[in-house]
Amino acid sequence: MSSAPTLEQLPQQQPVAYSDQELPAEVILIRDGQQVAAWLNICPHQGRPLNYAPNKFLQTPDGYLMCAAHGATFNMQTGECVNGPCIGASLRAVPATVNQQGQIQLSAPEPYNPTAN
């Protein structure tokens, strides 16, 4: 299990990149109140990172996360692609919990299984 930044270090509704050698790829952390969503920074369309520069992500005016390569847009809470070339696909979730001290703890995501429904 990996320890990420504290909840207080994350801005509300803004994607933040986080790397840890225990995780298979860079992770996108998104704070929503006292909860955190975590996703592998890998677009399901072509396997590229969503950011356009280190820790620089695009967001639509209505609050969706946008892939810088092909414009796919993702719901930041569910990870689902709602528009673009991979509509209906989802970002891979990284299990995240916040302990009583506000520390975000990340676990390795489930192995990728493209045939799973």
KAUR-V700420 format. One record per backbone hydrogen bond with DSSP energy under -1.0 kcal/mol. CO is the residue of the C=O (numbers start at 1). NH is the residue of the N-H. E is the energy in kcal/mol with one decimal. If there is no record, write none. Layout:
BEGIN
CO;NH;E + CO;NH;E
END
This chain:
BEGIN
2;106;-3.3 + 5;104;-1.4 + 6;9;-1.1 + 7;10;-1.6 + 16;29;-3.1 + 18;27;-3.2 + 20;23;-2.1 + 26;41;-3.1 + 27;18;-2.4 + 28;39;-2.0 + 29;16;-2.0 + 30;37;-2.7 + 31;13;-3.0 + 32;35;-1.7 + 35;32;-2.7 + 37;30;-2.6 + 38;94;-2.6 + 39;28;-3.5 + 40;42;-2.3 + 43;47;-2.1 + 48;43;-3.5 + 50;68;-2.1 + 53;56;-2.5 + 56;52;-2.0 + 58;66;-2.6 + 60;63;-2.1 + 64;60;-2.5 + 65;74;-3.1 + 67;71;-1.7 + 72;67;-3.1 + 73;82;-2.6 + 73;83;-1.1 + 74;65;-2.4 + 75;79;-2.5 + 79;91;-2.5 + 80;75;-2.5 + 81;88;-2.5 + 83;73;-2.8 + 84;87;-1.3 + 86;89;-2.5 + 89;81;-3.4 + 92;40;-2.7 + 95;107;-2.2 + 97;105;-3.0 + 99;102;-2.1 + 102;7;-3.3 + 103;99;-2.4 + 104;4;-2.8 + 105;97;-2.2 + 106;2;-3.2 + 113;116;-1.6
END
